[in-house]
Structure formats: C-alpha cells, structure tokens
Amino acid sequence: MKLKLPKNSLAGIKVYCNKCKKDNPKCKHHEFQSFRFRLHVAGSKSKVKTKVLNSKNYDEALAEAIEFKNLMIKNDFQTIKTDVEISNEYSVVDAILKYNQFLNGDHRFKHLQKNVSVGHRTECIRFCEYFANTLKKNYGISTKRINTVNQLDVANFYEWAENHYAPKTFNKCMGGLKSFFEFLIDIEGIEMKNPFKTYVAKPIIKGNAQTITKKEFEKIINSIELVSPNKVYKNGVKKNMYYPFLGNAFKLFLLTGGRREEVVDLKWNNIHTGINGVKLFIIKNLKVERSNKSKNLSIQERFKYIPINEDLFDLLKEMGYEEFKNSNNFILYPERKMTSKTIMDKLSKSFTHYKEQSNIEGDVSLKNLRKTYLSWVNSVMMKDTKILSNHSSDEILKDYYLDPTIMTAVEKAALEVKIFGT
C-alpha cells in the first residue's frame, strides 16, 4: 500500500523508499516504503539524526517519532543502543535468518542451542517463509519490523493455511510459527507478545491405523514384474518406477517394521546373535539420536532392536546372508550410486505406483508396511510392543549387554511373531 502523510503532519516525518533511498519519492515501490523521521541536531547547522519508523500506521509512527525525539534530546543527541533495542530492529527477513541460524547450530547463544535434524529445520523455515509471503501483500518484509506483526496478520495467514493444509499439517504449521515467535521473545529478547500464542487448532479425526492384507501385499510384489513401470504425471512427464531391488526392499520394510532411513541403511554387521541363538538387528534410531533428551538416556534406551524371525531370516538368506554376514555392506542395494535419501524417495514413489497398478483401494503407502508390522507384533507382544518400536541405538558396541527384559521380548518376537499370522 502506498504511504501518505496527512495534512499538518509532524515536521521531519517523511515517506521514505528503502529501494530508491529517497524521502517523499514518486516511485511505485510501495512495498519498500516506510515512515522516516529526520531530527535536526540542536546547535548544528545541518546535522540530523534519522530513524526509520516501525509502523506503517501514521499515528503509531508519530508516537515513535516523538519518543525518539525526546530520547535524543535527553541524551544530547548521542545514539544509545541497548541489546533489546538492537533486537527490536529485526525486519521480518532478518528474524527468519536469525531463526535459521539458531536451528542450524550457528547462534551466538551456544548454551541455548537446539539440536534438530535438517528436515525439521527445513520445515520450520518453510512455514516462516510462507508466513512472510502472506505479509508481502501488505508490507515490505525487508523493512517491516517483526515486533509489529499483529492479529490481523495472523488471521490472514490462518486463512491461507486453511486453504492449503489438511488439519494435521495445519496444526503443525501454526505451532511452527508459535515456536518462531517464542524464539524471538525468549532467545533474542524482543519485547512483544506472541501473536501466535492463541489460535483455534483443527480437530483431527483419529481412525484405525491403515494396514495392508497378505493378499494386497502379494499383489503389489507380483505386479513389479507384470505391469508397466512407467508413471505418467499430469504434466505429461513419464518416469520409470522399476528398480531391481524393489521386491526385496518392500519385504524388508514389512518384516522389520523399520522406518525408511532404518531399512535403507541396514548393514550385515548390524545382525547380532543372542546367548540363546536368537538373531536380531541392533541399529541406529535417528529419531532418538536427534532428541534433546538423548544425553540423559541410558545405553539400553539408546538401542533399537529388530528381532529376526523365520520369515525375515529366509529373506536375508536369499539376499546373501551366508556370503556377506559380518560385512559392512548395505543389505539393500549394496552397489548403490545414489544417496540414502534418494533411495527412500524412489521406494516411496515406486510403492505407490505399483499399489495403484494393482488396483488396491484405500490410502495405502510405504509407511503402512510399518503399521502392518506393528499391528501383527502387537497381537503377540501386547504391552511389550513398545520395547521393539521405541528404543534406539547409537552404534554397535563391541561388548554389548542386553537387558534381560529386552532380550526376553526380542526372543519372543523372533520365535512367535508371524506377519499376516501365517
């Protein structure tokens, strides 16, 4: 919006263009315009003190100008800056950059540093950028001060998010912005109220975890070699969804119940044999490793255990267990020439493609194999299921001690759990 000065405005207040670097410009850079106050230094011929005012509302800007004038006169026109004053000078863009530095471990307050994953940081900054985009409609985000964000700005973003996100992601998005402003207030010391402190979250309807049946899974496995591997997108782009390792990959997901990054990075030397001969995987669980609470966890709590039952061991033998056991090779796609993240993405997209080609109804994706695994495990393990699904490991230890409770659960799962109950 173009800024205008009212009649009989306070002497010294100008409309200033931060792009043209001019007072009272005739340009159309409305998003770069702010009110600026020029104060003549008493006793000098032409010396002035200037201040770009935060608000784009004239009455609020006038109050800022008067406060600045009084402060200058009180301090004999010497500029005095406090930590809070410096913090309050952050523009919307500056504030997001500071938050990104904080989440990236590059902040001046090292004792307050958070340890978050790249994915979490990327998501948080993406929400902040979406918010900045809604602000662009009314302000220049390189000049608008972050401490001037108001409830109307939140309302505009709330409406935007409603039209772009399902309830679960919507709530995560609003919570992300709340955390952003908590950082500015609690860490950066900006004096303001959190505009995202109160909002109406979207209700999430919880249903039964979507699992897959034995018949459906077999249809997907069989379709890999039978149906067209080509996926045609709406824009006409055609992509090949076939990879030779797909069948074994999907089976590994089903029979281990692991998360994507866990299954893709499984190695042969992750396999251990217990005292009673029961085999199991001991692997990293990055979810726990990245947690701020990880430093306070015991060794037992840092490990994740995947029992190797008969079905899983048969699959591992087919994939080369006798030849590669104890080696540092990846179990899945050992000759890989792409990153683990790329493999994960390809597996997710390929599973969806072959699921669709198999005419399987319902919202079923690769992650539902984990849900299927845990559902069948729970039918045998009951309350002990969490021992297999929640605990994690930092590394394979040379002299490893297994808690008897955990070992009992692992043995029971290895001997009794049958996926699909057969």
C-alpha positions in Angstrom: 0.0 0.0 0.0 1.2 3.5 -0.8 2.1 5.5 2.3 0.7 9.0 2.6 1.3 11.8 5.1 -1.8 13.5 6.5 -2.2 17.3 6.4 -0.3 19.1 9.2 1.9 16.1 9.8 4.8 16.5 12.3 7.7 18.3 10.8 10.5 15.9 10.0 8.4 12.8 9.2 8.8 11.7 5.6 7.7 8.8 3.4 11.0 7.1 2.7 11.7 4.5 0.0 14.3 1.9 1.1 14.9 1.0 -2.5 15.3 4.4 -4.0 16.9 5.8 -0.8 14.8 9.0 -1.1 12.3 10.9 1.0 8.8 11.5 -0.4 9.6 9.5 -3.6 7.4 9.4 -6.7 8.2 5.8 -7.4 5.9 2.8 -7.2 8.0 0.8 -4.8 5.1 0.8 -2.3 6.3 -2.4 -0.6 9.6 -0.7 0.2 8.2 2.4 1.7 8.3 3.4 5.4 7.9 6.5 7.5 11.2 8.1 8.4 11.8 10.8 11.0 14.6 13.4 10.4 15.5 15.4 13.5 17.8 18.5 13.4 20.6 18.4 15.9 20.3 21.5 18.1 23.4 23.7 17.9 24.5 22.4 14.5 24.0 23.9 11.0 22.7 21.0 9.1 23.4 17.8 11.1 20.4 15.5 11.6 19.5 12.2 13.3 17.3 9.9 11.4 15.2 6.9 12.3 13.1 4.5 10.1 9.9 4.1 12.0 8.5 0.6 12.5 4.8 1.2 12.0 3.1 2.0 8.7 0.2 3.5 10.6 0.9 7.2 10.8 -0.5 7.7 14.4 1.7 4.9 15.7 4.7 6.2 13.7 4.1 9.7 15.1 4.3 8.2 18.6 7.6 6.5 17.7 9.0 9.8 16.3 8.1 11.8 19.4 9.7 9.1 21.7 12.8 9.1 19.5 13.0 12.9 19.6 12.7 13.0 23.4 15.4 10.3 23.8 17.8 12.2 21.6 17.3 15.5 23.4 17.7 13.7 26.8 21.0 12.1 25.7 22.3 15.3 24.0 21.7 13.7 20.6 24.1 10.8 21.3 22.8 7.5 19.9 22.5 4.9 22.6 21.7 1.3 21.7 20.7 -1.5 24.1 20.6 -5.2 23.4 16.8 -5.1 23.3 16.8 -2.1 21.0 19.1 -3.9 18.6 16.9 -7.0 18.7 13.8 -4.9 18.1 15.3 -3.7 14.9 14.9 -7.1 13.2 12.9 -7.0 10.0 10.8 -10.0 9.1 13.6 -11.2 6.8 16.2 -10.7 9.4 14.2 -12.5 12.0 13.8 -15.6 9.8 17.5 -15.6 9.0 18.3 -15.5 12.8 15.9 -18.4 13.4 17.5 -20.4 10.6 21.0 -19.8 12.2 19.6 -20.8 15.6 18.2 -24.1 14.2 21.4 -24.7 12.2 23.6 -24.5 15.3 25.1 -21.2 14.3 23.8 -18.9 17.1 25.8 -16.6 19.4 24.0 -18.1 22.5 25.6 -21.6 22.4 24.1 -22.6 25.8 20.6 -22.3 24.3 21.4 -24.1 21.1 19.0 -26.7 19.9 20.0 -29.9 18.1 17.5 -30.5 15.3 17.5 -32.5 12.1 18.0 -30.9 8.7 14.4 -32.0 7.8 13.0 -30.3 10.9 14.9 -27.1 10.3 13.8 -27.0 6.7 10.2 -27.5 7.6 10.3 -24.7 10.3 11.9 -22.2 7.9 9.4 -23.2 5.2 6.5 -22.3 7.5 8.2 -19.0 8.3 8.7 -18.2 4.6 5.0 -19.0 3.9 4.1 -16.5 6.6 6.4 -13.9 5.1 4.7 -14.4 1.7 1.3 -13.5 3.2 2.9 -10.4 4.8 4.2 -9.3 1.4 0.7 -8.5 0.3 0.6 -5.5 2.7 4.2 -4.8 3.7 7.8 -4.7 2.5 9.1 -7.7 4.5 12.7 -6.3 4.3 11.6 -3.2 6.2 8.6 -4.3 8.3 9.7 -4.9 11.9 8.9 -8.3 13.2 7.6 -6.8 16.5 4.9 -5.1 14.6 3.2 -8.3 13.5 -0.4 -8.1 14.7 -3.5 -10.3 15.0 -4.8 -9.3 11.6 -1.5 -10.6 10.1 -2.1 -13.9 11.9 -5.7 -14.0 10.7 -4.6 -13.6 7.1 -2.0 -16.4 7.4 -4.6 -18.6 9.3 -6.9 -18.3 6.3 -4.1 -19.1 3.9 -3.1 -22.2 5.8 -6.7 -23.4 6.0 -6.8 -23.4 2.2 -3.5 -25.2 1.8 -3.2 -27.8 4.5 -5.1 -30.8 6.0 -5.8 -30.5 9.7 -2.7 -32.3 11.0 -0.3 -30.3 8.9 -2.3 -27.1 9.5 -1.8 -27.5 13.3 1.9 -28.3 12.8 2.3 -25.1 10.7 0.6 -22.8 13.2 2.6 -24.5 16.0 5.8 -23.8 14.0 5.0 -20.1 13.8 4.3 -20.0 17.5 7.7 -21.5 18.1 9.3 -19.0 15.8 8.0 -16.1 17.8 8.9 -17.8 21.1 12.5 -17.9 19.8 12.3 -14.2 19.1 10.9 -13.4 22.5 12.7 -15.8 24.8 16.1 -16.1 23.0 16.5 -12.8 21.1 14.9 -10.7 23.8 12.4 -8.9 21.6 9.8 -7.2 23.7 6.5 -8.2 22.2 3.5 -10.5 22.8 3.5 -13.8 20.8 0.9 -13.1 18.1 0.6 -16.9 17.5 0.1 -17.7 21.2 -3.6 -18.3 20.9 -5.5 -19.8 17.9 -8.1 -22.4 17.2 -6.4 -25.7 16.2 -8.1 -28.0 13.7 -9.7 -31.2 15.1 -8.1 -34.4 13.8 -10.3 -37.4 13.3 -8.4 -40.4 14.5 -9.2 -43.7 12.8 -7.8 -47.2 12.9 -4.2 -47.5 11.6 -4.4 -48.4 7.9 -2.7 -51.8 7.4 -2.3 -54.0 4.4 -3.5 -57.5 3.9 -1.4 -60.5 2.8 -3.4 -60.7 -0.5 -2.8 -57.0 -1.2 0.9 -57.2 -0.4 1.4 -60.2 -2.7 -0.5 -58.4 -5.5 2.0 -55.5 -5.2 5.0 -57.8 -5.2 3.7 -59.7 -8.2 2.9 -56.5 -10.1 6.5 -55.4 -10.1 7.4 -57.8 -12.9 4.0 -57.7 -14.6 2.6 -54.2 -15.0 4.0 -51.2 -16.8 6.8 -49.5 -14.8 6.0 -46.1 -16.4 4.3 -43.4 -14.3 2.8 -40.6 -16.4 2.2 -37.4 -14.4 -0.4 -34.7 -15.1 2.2 -32.5 -16.9 2.9 -35.4 -19.3 6.3 -36.3 -17.8 6.9 -40.1 -17.9 9.1 -41.7 -15.3 10.3 -45.3 -14.9 9.4 -46.6 -11.4 11.1 -50.0 -11.7 14.3 -50.9 -9.8 15.6 -54.5 -9.4 15.7 -54.2 -5.7 12.0 -53.2 -5.2 10.7 -56.7 -4.2 13.3 -57.3 -1.5 13.0 -53.7 -0.3 9.2 -53.9 0.3 9.7 -57.3 2.0 12.4 -55.8 4.3 10.0 -53.0 5.2 7.2 -55.4 6.1 9.3 -57.9 8.0 11.4 -55.4 10.0 8.8 -52.7 10.6 11.6 -50.2 10.3 11.4 -46.5 9.3 12.6 -45.7 5.8 16.1 -44.5 6.9 16.5 -47.5 9.1 15.7 -50.1 6.5 17.6 -48.4 3.6 20.8 -48.2 5.7 20.6 -51.7 7.3 24.0 -53.5 7.1 25.0 -57.1 7.5 27.1 -56.3 10.6 24.0 -54.9 12.3 23.0 -58.6 12.8 23.8 -60.0 16.3 23.2 -63.4 17.9 22.0 -63.6 21.5 23.0 -66.2 24.1 20.1 -68.5 23.1 20.9 -68.2 19.4 18.2 -65.7 18.6 19.3 -63.3 15.9 18.4 -59.6 15.9 19.3 -56.3 14.3 20.8 -53.6 16.6 20.6 -50.3 14.7 20.6 -46.6 14.9 17.4 -44.8 15.6 18.0 -41.2 14.4 14.7 -40.1 16.0 16.1 -40.7 19.4 19.7 -39.7 18.4 18.4 -36.3 17.4 16.4 -35.8 20.6 17.5 -33.2 23.1 16.9 -35.8 25.8 19.3 -38.3 24.2 22.2 -37.3 26.5 20.1 -38.4 29.5 19.2 -41.8 28.2 20.9 -45.0 29.3 22.7 -47.3 26.9 19.7 -49.6 26.9 17.4 -46.8 25.9 19.7 -45.7 23.1 19.4 -49.0 21.3 16.7 -50.3 18.9 16.1 -54.0 18.5 14.6 -55.8 15.5 14.0 -59.5 16.0 14.8 -61.7 13.1 12.0 -64.2 12.8 11.9 -67.2 10.5 10.4 -65.3 7.6 12.9 -62.4 7.8 15.8 -64.8 8.1 14.7 -66.7 5.0 14.6 -63.4 3.1 18.1 -62.5 4.4 19.5 -65.8 3.2 18.0 -65.2 -0.2 19.8 -61.8 -0.2 23.2 -63.3 0.6 23.4 -63.7 4.3 26.0 -66.6 4.2 28.2 -64.6 1.8 28.0 -61.2 3.4 27.4 -61.8 7.1 29.5 -59.6 9.4 30.5 -57.4 6.5 30.0 -53.6 6.4 28.0 -53.9 3.1 24.5 -52.5 2.9 21.9 -55.3 2.8 19.7 -53.4 0.3 21.2 -52.2 -3.0 24.9 -52.6 -1.9 26.2 -51.3 -5.2 24.3 -48.0 -4.7 25.4 -44.9 -6.6 22.8 -42.6 -5.0 22.2 -41.2 -1.6 20.1 -43.0 1.0 17.6 -40.1 0.8 17.2 -40.6 -2.9 16.7 -44.3 -2.5 14.0 -43.6 0.2 12.1 -41.3 -2.1 12.3 -43.7 -5.0 11.0 -46.6 -2.9 8.0 -44.5 -1.6 7.1 -43.4 -5.1 7.5 -46.8 -6.6 5.4 -48.5 -3.9 2.6 -46.0 -4.6 2.9 -46.7 -8.3 2.7 -50.5 -8.0 -0.1 -50.2 -5.4 -2.1 -48.1 -7.9 -1.3 -50.5 -10.7 -2.6 -53.4 -8.5 -6.0 -51.6 -8.2 -5.7 -51.7 -4.4 -8.2 -49.3 -2.8 -7.6 -47.1 0.2 -4.9 -44.6 1.2 -2.0 -47.1 1.4 1.6 -46.1 1.1 5.0 -47.5 2.0 4.7 -46.3 5.7 1.7 -48.6 6.1 4.0 -51.6 6.0 5.4 -50.4 9.3 1.9 -50.1 10.7 1.1 -53.6 9.5 4.2 -55.0 11.1 3.5 -53.3 14.5 -0.1 -54.4 14.4 0.8 -58.1 14.0 3.6 -57.7 16.6 1.1 -56.2 19.0 -1.2 -59.2 18.6 1.6 -61.3 20.2 3.6 -58.8 22.3 0.8 -56.6 23.6 2.4 -54.1 26.1 5.9 -55.2 25.2 5.5 -53.9 21.6 7.0 -50.5 22.6 10.3 -52.3 23.5 10.7 -53.1 19.8 9.3 -49.9 18.4 10.7 -47.1 20.6 14.2 -47.9 21.8 17.2 -47.0 19.7 20.9 -47.4 19.3 23.8 -45.0 18.8 26.3 -47.6 17.5 27.1 -51.3 17.6 29.1 -51.8 20.8 31.9 -54.3 20.9 31.0 -55.6 24.3 27.2 -55.3 24.4 25.0 -56.0 27.3 21.3 -56.8 26.7 18.8 -56.1 29.4 17.0 -59.4 30.2 13.7 -57.7 29.8 14.6 -56.6 26.3 16.1 -59.9 25.4 13.0 -61.8 26.5 10.9 -59.5 24.3 13.2 -60.0 21.3 13.3 -63.7 21.7 9.5 -63.9 22.0 9.1 -61.8 18.9 11.6 -63.8 16.9 10.0 -67.1 17.8 6.3 -66.3 17.8 5.6 -63.3 15.6 4.3 -64.1 12.1 3.4 -61.3 9.8 -0.1 -61.9 8.4 -0.4 -64.7 11.1 1.0 -67.5 9.0 
